[in-house]
Amino acid sequence: MQRYLDDEAETVAAGQWLGAALKGGAVVYLGGQLGAGKTTFCRGVLRAFGHTGAVKSPTYTLVEPYENAGVNVYHFDLYRLGDPEELEYMGIRDYFDGDAVCLVEWPERGAGVLPLADIMVSIEVQGAGRLLAARSATPRGQQILAQLSEYETD
């Protein structure tokens, strides 16, 4: 599925749209060049869970945890990760329980350690806006994208 996003507000709205379908947990990989809007998209996902505060990129801490409405959402930014094995030292596997929503920016830097993504989102600069593309990589991801298709027709 693809969607053109005109501005920051539409990027946040697209994140909220996906976030509404992530109840019950999921692993979402976010790809795209530096400054494409991955963290802005994550802000929208977090808003779907009721988060109203600031959302910062956890570039130096690697993970920023949020708990809203009894749901754990973990926002990872692996841009500065030196080696995927560093994730083992921070107890990465503990974050990926079945009910958590894990948003992972720069997932390729954690290759071999991270679990498979349910949804892979790509955000690319295109003209004055962004092109968002999402595809499923698991049966859970297929269910999520099917829900989103239903939302679009409502």
C-alpha positions as CSV (number, residue, x, y, z in Angstrom):
1,M,0.0,0.0,0.0
2,Q,1.2,3.5,-0.8
3,R,0.1,7.0,0.2
4,Y,1.5,10.4,-0.7
5,L,1.9,12.7,2.3
6,D,1.8,16.5,1.6
7,D,3.2,17.7,4.9
8,E,4.1,16.9,8.5
9,A,0.4,16.9,9.6
10,E,-0.4,14.2,7.0
11,T,2.7,12.2,8.2
12,V,1.4,12.3,11.8
13,A,-2.1,11.4,10.6
14,A,-0.7,8.4,8.6
15,G,1.1,7.2,11.8
16,Q,-2.2,7.5,13.8
17,W,-3.9,5.5,11.0
18,L,-1.4,2.7,11.3
19,G,-1.3,2.9,15.1
20,A,-5.1,2.3,15.3
21,A,-4.5,-1.1,13.7
22,L,-1.6,-2.1,16.0
23,K,-3.6,-2.9,19.1
24,G,-2.4,-6.3,20.2
25,G,1.3,-5.7,19.4
26,A,3.4,-5.6,16.3
27,V,7.0,-5.0,15.1
28,V,7.2,-2.2,12.6
29,Y,10.4,-1.4,10.7
30,L,10.8,2.1,9.4
31,G,13.1,2.8,6.5
32,G,14.0,6.0,4.6
33,Q,16.8,8.5,4.4
34,L,17.8,10.7,7.3
35,G,15.2,13.4,7.8
36,A,12.5,11.7,5.8
37,G,9.9,11.8,8.6
38,K,10.3,8.5,10.4
39,T,10.1,10.0,13.9
40,T,7.2,12.2,12.8
41,F,5.4,9.1,11.7
42,C,6.2,7.5,15.1
43,R,4.6,10.5,16.8
44,G,1.4,9.7,15.0
45,V,1.5,6.0,16.0
46,L,2.0,7.1,19.6
47,R,-0.9,9.5,19.4
48,A,-3.1,6.5,18.4
49,F,-2.3,5.1,21.8
50,G,-3.1,8.4,23.6
51,H,0.4,9.9,23.9
52,T,0.1,13.7,23.9
53,G,3.7,14.7,24.9
54,A,6.8,15.2,22.8
55,V,8.3,12.4,20.8
56,K,12.1,12.6,20.3
57,S,14.3,10.3,18.3
58,P,16.2,8.0,20.7
59,T,19.3,8.3,18.6
60,Y,21.7,8.2,21.6
61,T,19.7,6.0,24.0
62,L,18.6,3.6,21.2
63,V,15.1,3.1,22.8
64,E,12.5,5.3,24.2
65,P,9.7,3.5,26.1
66,Y,6.1,4.8,26.3
67,E,3.1,3.3,28.1
68,N,-0.3,4.5,27.2
69,A,-3.6,2.9,27.9
70,G,-1.8,-0.2,29.2
71,V,0.1,-0.7,26.0
72,N,3.9,-0.7,25.9
73,V,5.3,1.1,22.8
74,Y,9.0,1.1,22.2
75,H,10.6,3.5,19.8
76,F,14.0,2.4,18.6
77,D,16.5,4.4,16.6
78,L,19.5,2.3,15.6
79,Y,21.2,4.9,13.5
80,R,24.2,5.2,15.8
81,L,24.4,1.5,16.6
82,G,28.0,0.3,16.0
83,D,27.4,-3.4,15.9
84,P,24.2,-5.4,16.1
85,E,25.6,-7.4,19.0
86,E,25.3,-4.3,21.2
87,L,21.6,-4.9,21.2
88,E,22.1,-8.1,23.1
89,Y,23.8,-6.1,25.9
90,M,20.8,-3.9,26.3
91,G,18.4,-6.9,26.6
92,I,16.7,-6.3,23.3
93,R,14.7,-9.5,23.3
94,D,12.9,-8.3,26.5
95,Y,11.2,-5.5,24.5
96,F,9.7,-7.7,21.8
97,D,7.0,-9.5,23.8
98,G,3.8,-10.4,22.0
99,D,1.7,-7.4,23.2
100,A,4.3,-4.6,22.8
101,V,4.4,-2.3,19.8
102,C,8.0,-1.9,18.6
103,L,8.8,0.9,16.1
104,V,12.3,0.4,14.8
105,E,14.1,3.1,12.8
106,W,17.2,2.0,10.9
107,P,16.5,-1.8,11.4
108,E,19.2,-2.8,9.0
109,R,21.7,-1.9,11.6
110,G,20.3,-4.6,13.9
111,A,20.3,-7.3,11.3
112,G,20.6,-10.8,12.7
113,V,19.5,-9.7,16.2
114,L,16.1,-8.1,15.6
115,P,13.0,-10.2,15.2
116,L,11.2,-10.3,11.8
117,A,9.0,-7.2,11.2
118,D,5.3,-7.6,10.9
119,I,5.1,-4.4,8.8
120,M,7.8,-2.6,6.9
121,V,7.2,1.1,6.3
122,S,9.3,3.1,3.9
123,I,9.1,6.9,3.9
124,E,10.9,8.7,1.0
125,V,11.1,12.4,0.1
126,Q,9.2,13.0,-3.1
127,G,8.8,16.5,-4.3
128,A,7.6,18.7,-1.6
129,G,6.1,15.8,0.4
130,R,6.8,12.2,1.2
131,L,5.8,8.9,-0.2
132,L,4.8,6.3,2.4
133,A,4.8,2.6,1.4
134,A,3.9,-0.2,3.8
135,R,4.1,-3.9,3.2
136,S,3.5,-7.0,5.4
137,A,6.2,-9.5,6.2
138,T,4.2,-11.9,8.5
139,P,0.6,-13.1,8.8
140,R,0.1,-10.6,11.6
141,G,1.3,-7.9,9.3
142,Q,-1.2,-9.1,6.6
143,Q,-4.0,-8.8,9.2
144,I,-2.9,-5.2,10.1
145,L,-2.8,-4.1,6.5
146,A,-6.2,-5.7,5.8
147,Q,-7.6,-3.7,8.7
148,L,-6.1,-0.5,7.2
149,S,-7.8,-1.4,3.8
150,E,-11.1,-1.6,5.6
151,Y,-10.5,1.8,7.3
152,E,-9.9,3.4,3.9
153,T,-13.2,2.2,2.5
154,D,-15.2,3.4,5.5
